[in-house]
Amino acid sequence: MSHYFRSLLLVLLVGIVALVGCQSILPGVKEDKIIHLTLWQGVNPPPNRDVLQKLVDKFNQSHPDIQVESLYVGQQDQQTPKILAAVVGNAPPDLLWYNPTIAGQLVELDAILPLDEMLEKSSIKAEIDPALYESMKYNGNIWSVPFATNNVGIFYRPSLFKAAGITELPRTWQEFGQVARKLTRDTNGDGRTDQYGMFLPLGKGEFTVFTWLPFMWSGGGELVSGDSQNAAAVDLQENQGAIAALQFWRNLITDGSAILSGPERGYETDDLLTGRVAMQLNGPWTLGQFQETGVDFDVFPIPVGEKPATVIGGENLFFFKTTPERERAAFKFVEYALSEEFQTELALETGYLPVNLKSRQSSKYQDFVNEIPQVKVFLDQAKYGRSRPIFPGYNRISDSVGRAIESVLLGKSSPADSLKVTQQRLDLIFK
């Protein structure tokens, strides 16, 4: 191990110790009887973090012998080096909130527990949406449980559609391009565009790749050949669906109807809320934020290239190997996080879709759906959802695909050329 890497690990581990060092002693419970657990998470936007903290507090109040500390450790691209340093330094959290794609990497590092046996003994297993099991499994075992789920749609401003004379929502790529051009306007007559049809994410990070994948799938493309769980099976060169999806995004830029986000800031909603753009890719986790602003908004499904598609998002909870006592305590918290009570409250206050079937069918949640009809768009679209691969090396694939998307959006290369370079890079890494 290089001197630089040792120094980096030391700095990260000092930070980890500082994060987990302070816990309060509960009245009436002996300190040596309390099991303190840490949950690392990157919940965003901040109001959603407050909702999670309120739910964690409820658990702590009802379980005086188990105290969970929820720690915000940055967005997921920022979390990865902290997670790996914690594993290497034998100082991992008890629980990790992260998207399922990290599973293969953590399994290879022998850092996390398989959950098949604990789930089999728990009544909560029957309440998990069966569609989410794909994101929980790797090589035949269950390695995580869903915390919340979502998918991606198009948020838009109805008032801007009306002002542009648009009366029907676009259903296909062609219709979407036409609508985006109509929504691109000089609204104050100064000769410059001040309203754009579409906001596209710039950057090579996971959010860009996450929101682009539905277009590749809709265009008939696949990221890997067959059902392989091997990174070497990635097939991007001459991938017509991927080429078409990149070209579709690039066309929105070249005809002037789309603007790019700041680097790695494609999830920000300011331009949509202020009316600088009329449409944006995003998910139900922003519904609470939109509701609070009072700005008019609505949602429609991802436009279709060859077939309907969206990407299943949301984060799972991973159990790190610690001690049997801590692992049992962590599973109690996970059963609570999967429960109808937790999932309903999380959904009502954040817009996330519940992973618990009883929660989704409850009268309280159905009233919420009727009150906020945008939720139904995501629920209806979920049947077309696809999960990202969870095999080891997905992060390298995502980074390479992100570079290709960024290169095309910035006009540095054509879709076919960028994907050819990407495939060559991945072949060098994995083959």
Phi, psi and omega per residue, in radians:
M1 nan 2.277 -3.089
S2 -1.174 2.717 3.095
H3 -1.018 -0.681 -3.132
Y4 -1.100 -0.752 -3.093
F5 -1.191 -0.662 3.091
R6 -1.072 -0.749 3.138
S7 -1.101 -0.727 3.126
L8 -1.082 -0.778 3.139
L9 -1.101 -0.705 -3.137
L10 -1.076 -0.763 3.118
V11 -1.081 -0.783 -3.119
L12 -1.151 -0.688 -3.118
L13 -1.206 -0.633 3.045
V14 -1.035 -0.732 3.104
G15 -1.121 -0.668 3.140
I16 -1.124 -0.789 3.124
V17 -1.056 -0.704 3.125
A18 -1.111 -0.643 -3.122
L19 -1.136 -0.672 -2.981
V20 -1.767 0.099 -2.978
G21 -1.305 -0.424 -2.980
C22 -1.996 2.188 3.046
Q23 -2.459 2.550 3.128
S24 -1.553 2.617 3.108
I25 -1.583 2.245 -3.117
L26 -1.392 2.440 3.098
P27 -1.117 2.415 3.056
G28 1.470 -0.048 3.139
V29 -2.194 2.238 3.129
K30 -1.165 2.379 -3.089
E31 -0.991 -0.663 -3.082
D32 -1.280 -0.119 3.092
K33 -1.716 -0.135 -3.109
I34 -1.571 2.289 3.037
I35 -1.688 2.027 3.124
H36 -1.639 2.158 3.134
L37 -2.029 2.588 3.063
T38 -1.983 2.387 3.056
L39 -2.062 2.036 3.060
W40 -1.594 2.293 -3.122
Q41 -2.562 2.839 3.102
G42 -2.270 0.671 -3.050
V43 -1.063 2.344 3.138
N44 -2.536 2.671 -0.074
P45 -1.222 2.959 -3.058
P46 -0.876 -0.671 3.111
P47 -1.025 -0.569 3.097
N48 -1.177 -0.556 3.091
R49 -1.110 -0.678 3.120
D50 -1.136 -0.650 3.100
V51 -1.099 -0.803 3.120
L52 -1.050 -0.759 -3.119
Q53 -1.076 -0.690 3.111
K54 -1.085 -0.685 3.139
L55 -1.252 -0.655 3.068
V56 -1.116 -0.722 3.110
D57 -1.039 -0.693 3.114
K58 -1.057 -0.764 3.119
F59 -1.074 -0.810 -3.102
N60 -1.079 -0.654 3.136
Q61 -1.174 -0.588 -3.111
S62 -1.599 -0.102 3.122
H63 -2.291 1.298 -3.073
P64 -1.063 -0.351 -3.140
D65 -1.562 -0.121 3.088
I66 -2.258 2.137 3.136
Q67 -2.131 2.068 -3.129
V68 -1.735 2.254 3.047
E69 -1.869 2.055 3.139
S70 -1.583 2.102 -3.065
L71 -2.083 2.145 3.045
Y72 -1.369 2.086 -3.076
V73 -2.069 0.432 3.057
G74 1.737 2.968 3.075
Q75 -1.181 2.853 -2.908
Q76 -1.081 -0.626 3.096
D77 -1.108 -0.505 3.126
Q78 -1.437 -0.414 -3.060
Q79 -1.307 -0.572 -2.957
T80 -0.923 -0.893 -3.141
P81 -1.096 -0.567 3.107
K82 -1.158 -0.733 -3.131
I83 -1.104 -0.840 -3.096
L84 -1.144 -0.679 3.098
A85 -1.119 -0.683 3.128
A86 -1.129 -0.691 3.126
V87 -1.167 -0.844 -3.128
V88 -1.097 -0.648 -3.127
G89 -1.499 0.105 3.134
N90 0.989 0.700 3.105
A91 -2.387 0.913 -3.091
P92 -1.362 2.830 2.969
P93 -1.234 2.942 3.048
D94 -1.314 -0.688 -3.096
L95 -2.311 2.520 3.117
L96 -2.228 2.275 3.016
W97 -1.676 2.004 -3.065
Y98 -2.824 2.774 3.135
N99 -1.240 2.672 -2.965
P100 -1.097 -0.266 -3.038
T101 -1.138 -0.273 -3.122
I102 -1.432 -0.125 -3.019
A103 -0.974 -0.884 -3.083
G104 -1.017 -0.714 -3.137
Q105 -1.128 -0.752 -3.135
L106 -1.224 -0.582 3.071
V107 -1.139 -0.763 3.126
E108 -1.052 -0.598 3.138
L109 -1.428 -0.016 -3.121
D110 0.977 0.701 -3.024
A111 -1.743 -0.384 -3.007
I112 -2.123 2.844 -3.100
L113 -1.615 2.429 2.893
P114 -1.249 2.499 -2.992
L115 -1.937 0.083 -3.061
D116 -0.945 -0.842 -3.045
E117 -1.170 -0.803 -3.129
M118 -1.119 -0.708 3.133
L119 -1.172 -0.657 -3.114
E120 -1.074 -0.553 -3.111
K121 -1.519 -0.092 -3.047
S122 -1.840 2.426 3.112
S123 -1.211 -0.289 -3.090
I124 -1.204 -0.368 -3.086
K125 -1.017 -0.708 -3.093
A126 -1.199 -0.257 -3.086
E127 -1.657 -0.103 -3.128
I128 -1.393 2.351 3.089
D129 -0.981 2.065 -3.096
P130 -1.020 -0.464 -3.128
A131 -1.120 -0.294 -3.074
L132 -1.586 -0.078 -3.099
Y133 -1.146 -0.479 3.109
E134 -1.026 -0.623 -3.111
S135 -1.412 -0.171 -3.077
M136 -1.682 -0.304 -2.960
K137 -1.867 2.574 2.981
Y138 -2.632 2.220 3.141
N139 0.915 0.703 3.016
G140 1.501 -0.080 3.125
N141 -2.053 2.748 3.074
I142 -1.625 2.187 -3.057
W143 -2.053 -0.079 3.135
S144 -2.781 2.924 3.051
V145 -2.180 2.611 -3.121
P146 -1.256 2.402 3.057
F147 -1.615 -0.786 3.093
A148 -2.827 2.750 -3.114
T149 -2.244 2.829 3.131
N150 -2.840 3.097 2.927
N151 -2.607 3.122 -3.007
V152 -1.880 2.364 3.042
G153 -2.354 -2.979 3.125
I154 -1.872 1.962 2.993
F155 -1.398 2.493 3.133
Y156 -2.595 2.902 -3.124
R157 -1.857 1.806 -3.123
P158 -0.953 -0.632 -3.119
S159 -1.118 -0.601 3.125
L160 -1.292 -0.604 3.048
F161 -1.079 -0.798 -3.114
K162 -1.103 -0.743 -3.138
A163 -1.110 -0.502 3.133
A164 -1.562 0.029 3.114
G165 1.355 0.390 -3.125
I166 -1.636 2.129 -3.067
T167 -1.944 -0.244 -3.135
E168 -2.198 2.429 3.134
L169 -1.314 2.493 -3.141
P170 -1.266 2.400 3.139
R171 -1.923 -0.450 -3.091
T172 -2.047 2.929 3.083
W173 -1.027 -0.738 -3.109
Q174 -1.091 -0.821 3.127
E175 -1.115 -0.647 3.138
F176 -1.100 -0.762 3.113
G177 -1.054 -0.715 3.138
Q178 -1.132 -0.767 -3.139
V179 -1.142 -0.729 3.136
A180 -1.045 -0.672 3.127
R181 -1.183 -0.703 3.126
K182 -1.126 -0.543 -3.104
L183 -1.456 -0.139 3.127
T184 -1.570 1.947 -2.914
R185 -2.497 2.707 2.916
D186 -1.713 1.687 -2.989
T187 -1.442 -0.306 -3.117
N188 -1.946 0.092 3.026
G189 1.276 0.372 -3.138
D190 -1.638 0.133 3.089
G191 1.498 0.051 3.140
R192 -2.159 2.518 3.106
T193 -1.191 2.202 3.069
D194 -2.164 0.032 3.018
Q195 -2.406 2.182 -3.123
Y196 -1.906 2.660 -3.124
G197 -1.216 -0.712 -2.965
M198 -2.421 2.584 3.095
F199 -1.992 2.092 -3.112
L200 -1.975 2.511 -3.115
P201 -1.356 2.231 3.067
L202 -1.787 2.438 3.105
G203 2.322 2.876 -3.134
K204 -1.820 0.140 -3.140
G205 -1.302 3.091 -3.007
E206 -1.144 -0.562 -3.111
F207 -1.095 -0.708 3.111
T208 -1.070 -0.834 -3.120
V209 -1.137 -0.758 -3.136
F210 -0.978 -0.758 -3.089
T211 -1.462 -0.265 3.105
W212 -1.529 -0.552 -3.072
L213 -0.943 -0.686 3.118
P214 -1.019 -0.569 3.136
F215 -1.250 -0.671 3.072
M216 -1.093 -0.822 3.125
W217 -1.121 -0.711 3.137
S218 -1.129 -0.532 3.107
G219 -1.424 0.054 3.092
G220 1.647 0.120 -3.113
G221 -1.601 2.814 3.052
E222 -2.282 2.603 3.127
L223 -1.406 -0.655 3.130
V224 -2.239 2.730 3.130
S225 -1.343 2.258 3.079
G226 1.061 -2.521 -3.118
D227 -1.774 0.418 -3.037
S228 -1.087 2.495 2.979
Q229 -1.941 0.688 -3.092
N230 -2.184 2.223 -3.097
A231 -1.088 -0.427 -3.134
A232 -1.222 -0.194 -3.129
A233 -1.522 0.049 3.102
V234 -1.068 2.330 -3.034
D235 -2.332 1.643 -3.087
L236 -1.951 -0.485 -3.123
Q237 -1.194 2.281 -3.092
E238 1.048 0.455 3.085
N239 -1.457 1.752 -2.979
Q240 -1.122 -0.597 3.099
G241 -1.158 -0.702 3.108
A242 -1.184 -0.725 3.119
I243 -1.080 -0.789 -3.112
A244 -1.117 -0.702 -3.130
A245 -1.155 -0.735 3.087
L246 -1.120 -0.721 -3.133
Q247 -1.159 -0.645 3.119
F248 -1.068 -0.820 3.106
W249 -1.114 -0.739 -3.116
R250 -1.120 -0.656 3.135
N251 -1.065 -0.629 3.127
L252 -1.133 -0.533 3.096
I253 -1.339 -0.832 -3.035
T254 -1.188 -0.510 3.114
D255 -1.542 0.068 3.021
G256 1.433 0.142 -3.050
S257 -1.658 0.003 3.107
A258 -2.346 2.598 2.992
I259 -2.069 2.769 -3.116
L260 -1.704 2.585 3.053
S261 -1.239 3.009 2.920
G262 -1.141 2.764 -3.137
P263 -0.942 2.187 3.111
E264 1.045 0.540 -3.130
R265 -2.266 0.552 -3.087
G266 -1.210 -0.217 -3.128
Y267 -1.512 -0.190 -3.089
E268 -1.260 2.512 -2.988
T269 -1.965 0.099 -3.041
D270 -0.986 -0.779 -3.077
D271 -1.148 -0.596 3.097
L272 -1.245 -0.728 -3.115
L273 -1.172 -0.591 -3.139
T274 -1.479 -0.184 3.138
G275 1.551 0.166 3.078
R276 -1.235 -0.509 3.003
V277 -2.224 2.755 -3.080
A278 -1.823 -0.317 -3.096
M279 -2.497 2.633 -3.130
Q280 -2.767 2.515 3.032
L281 -1.354 2.251 3.090
N282 -2.908 -3.109 -3.078
G283 -2.266 3.127 -3.035
P284 -1.182 -0.212 3.110
W285 -1.137 -0.243 3.121
T286 -1.705 -0.007 -3.073
L287 -1.071 -0.712 3.119
G288 -1.072 -0.727 3.120
Q289 -1.098 -0.787 3.140
F290 -1.115 -0.712 -3.142
Q291 -1.043 -0.705 -3.087
E292 -1.194 -0.508 -3.087
T293 -1.259 -0.468 -3.070
G294 1.366 0.021 3.113
V295 -1.319 2.484 3.097
D296 -1.159 2.391 3.094
F297 -2.769 2.805 3.035
D298 -2.715 3.124 -3.069
V299 -2.403 2.498 2.943
F300 -2.343 2.811 -3.056
P301 -1.165 2.819 3.047
I302 -0.978 2.264 3.126
P303 -1.117 2.678 -2.971
V304 -1.708 2.309 2.957
G305 -1.536 -1.322 3.060
E306 -1.889 -0.523 -3.099
K307 -2.700 2.717 3.129
P308 -1.118 2.525 3.103
A309 -2.812 2.618 2.902
T310 -2.585 3.046 3.141
V311 -1.947 2.330 3.095
I312 -1.396 2.171 3.119
G313 -2.013 -2.823 -3.078
G314 1.793 2.906 -3.084
E315 -2.019 2.674 3.072
N316 -1.913 2.870 3.062
L317 -1.845 2.237 3.130
F318 -1.917 2.484 3.117
F319 -1.781 2.075 3.044
F320 -1.482 2.609 3.118
K321 -1.197 2.132 3.115
T322 -2.302 -1.747 3.042
T323 -2.285 2.725 3.132
P324 -0.933 -0.712 -3.123
E325 -1.111 -0.805 -3.137
R326 -1.184 -0.636 -3.134
E327 -1.160 -0.677 3.093
R328 -1.157 -0.707 3.121
A329 -1.131 -0.713 3.124
A330 -1.103 -0.637 3.140
F331 -1.189 -0.554 3.066
K332 -1.072 -0.737 3.106
F333 -1.131 -0.692 -3.118
V334 -1.144 -0.693 3.071
E335 -1.043 -0.679 3.081
Y336 -1.137 -0.764 -3.119
A337 -1.149 -0.448 3.111
L338 -1.564 -0.129 -3.000
S339 -1.235 2.800 3.108
E340 -1.015 -0.752 -3.111
E341 -1.042 -0.923 -3.105
F342 -1.096 -0.846 -3.057
Q343 -1.130 -0.645 3.126
T344 -1.175 -0.813 -3.126
E345 -1.124 -0.725 3.105
L346 -1.046 -0.780 -3.105
A347 -1.148 -0.770 -3.090
L348 -1.129 -0.551 -3.038
E349 -1.717 -0.238 -3.106
T350 -2.129 -0.472 -3.050
G351 1.705 -0.204 3.038
Y352 -0.965 2.616 3.077
L353 -1.489 2.360 -3.128
P354 -1.141 2.515 3.030
V355 -1.591 -0.242 -3.119
N356 -1.580 2.182 -3.081
L357 -1.121 -0.671 3.127
K358 -1.119 -0.657 3.103
S359 -1.109 -0.793 -3.094
R360 -1.113 -0.552 -3.095
Q361 -1.618 -0.102 -3.059
S362 -1.170 2.660 -3.141
S363 -1.115 -0.609 3.134
K364 -1.090 -0.759 -3.130
Y365 -1.276 -0.654 3.115
Q366 -1.120 -0.649 3.053
D367 -1.084 -0.684 3.116
F368 -1.102 -0.749 3.130
V369 -1.101 -0.710 3.117
N370 -1.163 -0.568 -3.130
E371 -1.332 -0.611 3.136
I372 -2.137 1.492 -3.024
P373 -1.093 -0.315 3.112
Q374 -1.055 -0.510 3.127
V375 -1.044 -0.657 -3.083
K376 -1.110 -0.536 3.095
V377 -1.032 -0.770 -3.128
F378 -1.260 -0.655 3.096
L379 -1.116 -0.771 -3.134
D380 -1.181 -0.613 -3.076
Q381 -1.357 -0.283 -3.051
A382 -1.032 -0.495 -3.118
K383 -1.156 -0.306 3.091
Y384 -1.725 0.151 -3.045
G385 -1.308 2.548 3.077
R386 -2.202 2.527 3.101
S387 -1.647 2.613 3.033
R388 -1.281 2.670 3.115
P389 -1.067 2.623 3.141
I390 -2.064 0.254 -3.141
F391 -1.294 2.794 3.103
P392 -1.016 2.453 3.130
G393 1.670 -0.043 3.135
Y394 -1.029 -0.630 -3.118
N395 -1.076 -0.599 3.107
R396 -1.227 -0.668 3.114
I397 -1.146 -0.824 -3.129
S398 -1.041 -0.753 3.134
D399 -1.069 -0.737 -3.129
S400 -1.201 -0.711 3.089
V401 -1.144 -0.706 3.103
G402 -1.042 -0.690 3.095
R403 -1.097 -0.683 3.129
A404 -1.134 -0.788 3.135
I405 -1.063 -0.815 -3.127
E406 -1.058 -0.757 -3.131
S407 -1.079 -0.718 -3.141
V408 -1.211 -0.798 -3.109
L409 -1.095 -0.561 3.125
L410 -1.511 0.012 3.089
G411 1.305 0.368 -3.115
K412 -1.486 -0.369 3.117
S413 -2.751 2.839 3.104
S414 -1.394 2.800 3.101
P415 -0.957 -0.808 -3.105
A416 -1.109 -0.764 -3.123
D417 -1.162 -0.723 -3.115
S418 -1.143 -0.661 3.132
L419 -1.275 -0.548 3.074
K420 -1.120 -0.801 3.106
V421 -1.097 -0.712 3.128
T422 -1.062 -0.803 -3.139
Q423 -1.110 -0.696 3.113
Q424 -1.091 -0.711 3.129
R425 -1.126 -0.777 -3.122
L426 -1.175 -0.621 3.085
D427 -1.100 -0.683 3.104
L428 -1.126 -0.649 -3.117
I429 -1.270 -0.820 -2.947
F430 -1.802 -0.340 -3.083
K431 -1.952 nan nan
